[in-house]
Amino acid sequence: MELPYAESWKIKMVEPVRKSTAEEREEWLKAAHYNVFQLKASEVYIDLLTDSGTGAMSDRQWAAMMTGDESYAGSTSFYELRDTIRRITGFEYVVPTHQGRAAENVLFSHLVHAGDYVPGNSHFDTTKGHIEARKAFAVDCTVDDARNTQLEVPFKGNVDPAKLEKALKEYGDKVPFIIVTITNNTAGGQPVSMQNLREVRALADKYGKRVVFDSARFAENAYFIKTREEGYADKTIKEICREMFDLADTMTMSSKKDGLVNMGGFIATRWEDVYEGCKKFAIPYEGYLTYGGMNGRDMAALAVGLDENTEFDMLHTRIHQVALLGKLLDEYGIPYQRPAGGHAIFVDALKVLTNVPKEEFPAQTLTVELYREAGIRACEIGYILADRDPVTRENRFGGNDFVRLAIPRRVYTDNHIRVIAAALKNVYDRRESINHGVRITWEAELMRHFTVKLEPVK
Ligand SMILES: *Cc1c(COP(=O)(O)O)cnc(C)c1O
């Protein structure tokens, strides 16, 4: 008999989780203004808000914490981290930052100016925020396939080369660089193929542009290349990572994702001029160049995390769990962005809550209902997160309206996954009775989803 699948690790330390009553949850929702970001963690049973910084570290990472060097300048842990990043990416220069958006802030302070256009594939919200805050524009060149949630294609995160070329022609000198997000978080944790990265590189070379990878989930992207793209089955994850980064000039990284740590980020680049430009902003914003807002011990743990998470077994365990959730939703007929992504399942709220008008934010409404049902905290990746158009100030209802069920790394078991799927099924079964959503009572100008205040329409 073939042995069944099992996790590539065993558990050494556990943390209790707490259930709540329906009455408690109703009260907490109200106090949180129907925005799950405002809930206390103690009010949550299973937390799928994000896979960012929520993972469990390994025994090797905890051991590395003890060897962290807290020197202000020239920390040994920095050099360990730099050497690991060099080995995995081939990038010579490394600037640590306290998280991914800080890497964006430092790099974009150097490269993005008012009136610029930055083409890419579904810019992440902080990436878009840092572009728009500089009075520049994010140009989305994602393949149209990404919009059709029911279409089963292997690389839905890809850049559409025709759209990219049009943007490069139209905006010419106003394009500081092309940014490719691997995996494409906003489109559903969908991967970008090596072939597509090559096409982007060719266009960049043709128009004399540089390519930045927003690399938060680069290892998961490499896993999908290995398992879905022809010619990669026999390559190691580390070989694939190196081949991907060979097609880029610079990367920003949120280490809270594929770095397997709870906090941290970095910029890495092959270009000395980019490094010199970043140095000017890294020091005042983040700190000296050999720590950049990170503890020595955290850099030590990150070096180990990057090494561990670029191994096949680790990634297979993780992505298998996300796929299990997708499989269960298939059984229940619940529509989500297909195929299952690398870090999350993105439920297609417009196809679930068909009675809720888009002006009443269906995905946010479904997020609230899932919490109400079982204390499970998901995250709206939809019309609230899309913010308003910077020019017209209208809500942007053009894209997908998703509820993201993000799976933390090495935290929940497959039994938790079954609870999540069952809770969602219960909401799905009563979907016809949900006719109204929420309205905004207060919002911030940028990145409003974190702090927005809402109330039920009825
Ligand atoms: C999380 C994330 C960021 C920002 O990183 P933080 O560490 O949260 O600041 C940028 N891009 C992508 C694709 C991300 O997923």
The ligand as an SDF file (V2000), in Angstrom:
LIG
                    3D

 15 15  0  0  0  0  0  0  0  0999 V2000
    3.0810   41.4490    2.6440 C   0  0  0  0  0  0  0  0  0  0  0  0
    3.4400   41.9520    1.3380 C   0  0  0  0  0  0  0  0  0  0  0  0
    4.1150   43.1730    1.1900 C   0  0  0  0  0  0  0  0  0  0  0  0
    4.4170   44.0840    2.3550 C   0  0  0  0  0  0  0  0  0  0  0  0
    5.1720   43.4770    3.3280 O   0  0  0  0  0  0  0  0  0  0  0  0
    5.0050   43.7730    4.8880 P   0  0  0  0  0  0  0  0  0  0  0  0
    6.0630   42.9330    5.5090 O   0  0  0  0  0  0  0  0  0  0  0  0
    3.6290   43.3940    5.2850 O   0  0  0  0  0  0  0  0  0  0  0  0
    5.2500   45.2290    5.0940 O   0  0  0  0  0  0  0  0  0  0  0  0
    4.4550   43.5580   -0.0820 C   0  0  0  0  0  0  0  0  0  0  0  0
    4.1510   42.8140   -1.1510 N   0  0  0  0  0  0  0  0  0  0  0  0
    3.5100   41.6440   -1.0420 C   0  0  0  0  0  0  0  0  0  0  0  0
    3.1990   40.8340   -2.2660 C   0  0  0  0  0  0  0  0  0  0  0  0
    3.1150   41.1730    0.1910 C   0  0  0  0  0  0  0  0  0  0  0  0
    2.4510   40.0210    0.2960 O   0  0  0  0  0  0  0  0  0  0  0  0
  1  2  1  0
  2  3  1  0
  2 14  2  0
  3  4  1  0
  3 10  2  0
  4  5  1  0
  5  6  1  0
  6  7  2  0
  6  8  1  0
  6  9  1  0
 10 11  1  0
 11 12  2  0
 12 13  1  0
 12 14  1  0
 14 15  1  0
M  END
$$$$
